[in-house]
Amino acid sequence: MRKWLVAVLVSIVVVFALGQKVTIIANAIKGGKNTQVVDWFEKYIPEIEKDLGIKVELIQTGIKDEDFKARIVLDIKGGGGADILWIDGFWVPEFVEAGYLRPIDDILAEIPAWKYYYDSMKAMGSYKGKTYLVPASTDVRMIYYNKELFKKAGIPVPWQPKSWEDIIKTARIIKEKLPGVIPIQLNAGTEMGEATTMQGFFMVLLGAGGNLYDWQLGKWIIKSSALRDTLNFYKQIYVDEKLGDAALQMSPGAREKTFELFRQEKIEMYVEGTWFYTSVLNPNNPSWGLPDRDERIGWAAMPGRGKPQDPEFVSISGGTGFAVNVNCKNPKLVAEVLKRLLYVEPQLSYFQMKPFVSPRSDLADSCWTVNKDKFIAETSRALVKYTTFRPAFPVYPEISFQAQLLTERVITGQMSVDKAIEEFAKEVTKIVGKENVIEKP
Amino acid sequence: MKRSLMGRKVIVFFLIPALSLIFVFLILPGVWVLKIGMTNETLTGAKARNPDFVGFENYAKVLSDRFFYNALRITLLFVLGSAIIGQAGLGLSLALLTYRRRRLKSFIQSVVILAWIIPEVVVAYLWIAFLDKDYGTLNMLLSAIGLRKINWFYEHPLLTIIVFNVWRGTAYSMLLFSAALETIPPSYLETAEVIGASSWRKFKDVILPNIRSYILTDLILITLWTFNVFTPYLLTGGGPSFRTELLSIYIYRTAFRYFKLGYGASIATVALLVNFALAMFYLSLSRRKRT
């Protein structure tokens, strides 16, 4: 009995001593959400394991971004979690404030590729003077459309709206000529979470010259004519003319449902990010991919409202990247793994599987010259000059929720536009305090 | 004084395992929730690391929170509709219907219990498949007979989860009432029959007085269970637009989607008090009966 116990204990100790392990968590799952990310890891992990003589484990989760965030937060708060966290860049400030991330400036010193990252991307991953995130990719936002359906409805392609009115006019034609097809998907409501704020709300608000945050004054904007027009645009689409499906926005799993409807050619126009084209619709995605995506799907820049002082086109960018868990036991090994993942060769391979707007100059050059990915090259060239970033302060998620609620209240008809803005102003003031808000004409 | 079966020491000894379990898994977390509920602790941001003690501030906020009142209202409607009227009402009807009819009873009991024992996630998928707007069985049937397809989860969300929960939970009440009916001495009903009492009079004057305490037991249990149930989340996620956001779902959303742990804990405490009040109400009813 005793011998047996000793044998077990010894083998446990041996396994712990020899089997050094680095774990990585990403919101990706084979055959589902971000399936390309899993394929990529499966291609490179064995090499890294052999090279370093350790075990590298990828934890797959294909769930809603909000649920993914909750999982990571609870993992870390509980004293555990994966070593390398592939997370959304705008979570960095609130995670850092909570003490969940390890500053990685020392790790980055070991990574030769770091010098190629653009400053704006470095800024996305840093907070209060320290770096916490290596950006993996960034993106831009636009309107996707189904060319075949446009042709059926007699709308000439390529199509490029110049104002909100152009979008409405096109949507009306679709509604009339193609019954059963939802003319436009502009994300709204709390069910869609951050996808509502980024893909929907911000894309409209920016077009009216508005924003959630005044960068010069450092205050949150609670009322403005741009905000009012934004909500009226939502109202026109979802309530007045029923050019979008309000019920769909509120249903559980709404985002995945809209992907499915777009794949089935039951949605014509869809405002989304780079990811939508390169991952969701990617022919190699078994869930929502379109085999003839390149021929069937077109894109247009999102126009401004159309008044003389408004921006011509708008876009907003986010991005994901690698952060390191504060509970990480072996930063040296993590540095070695990260270094190898960020070599040019795996990065180019990742690009081929799931093209992205590159956060670093060496890749950007080789992407555009070596790979000639038409979509990335064209969207980057057209939209990067218009793009902007979120005010990703620790308090941002709460404001973002209020913005989602704002769209929800308007498209369900629960509140008038003015009433909804009143509520929004009240709640945001409560969250950040009277001294940190401003009303604009 | 009655002589007990075992000595005091033996009783204490046998109670220790149960009490320690209750202490570790019920009392301790309860106190913990009370404690967190008095802080502004969050799961991310600076307050995750250094939460402040805010006393009863959270509770004041709960009482002026429109989402809280929305959730409370929906929960009470849900309890009334699905537990009291639905499960208890239907359970009693089924028990009466199958009283003394062996074959019918075993058939109906099997069907109803089946709905009760299937795992929750499976049940949720079954119901989504049944009620889906485009592909759901129900809408297929409706359109086959020429009726309009109905988006159940959007147009009648509360009704949907109430019907769902009645379907899901009637078995318990039915079993309890069936057993209760068996305790009525047959001679009572036979006598009533001989003197020519109507069905209603038999129910009102013979059956009801005999099973009253069972009804109260059933109501107290299913009310508390239903009040804290979370399964509808799997069907509607609390939506559309918070129209099925039960108190339990609101607590979950506050604490684990918006990461306001302290505030979520304070809502949970208020929910606990409401539960307590409901339990007290039923207990007072049963006490009044005895005197």
Interface residues (C-beta under 8 A of the other chain):
Chain A: E66 A70 V73 L74 K77 W91 E94 F95 E97 A98 G99 Y100 G189 T190 E191 A247 M250 S251 P252 G253 P394 V395 P397 E398 F401 E408 R409 T412 Q414
Chain B: T42 L43 T44 G45 A46 A48 R49 K133 N151 F153 Y154 L235 T236 G237 G239 P240 S241 F256 R257 Y258 F259
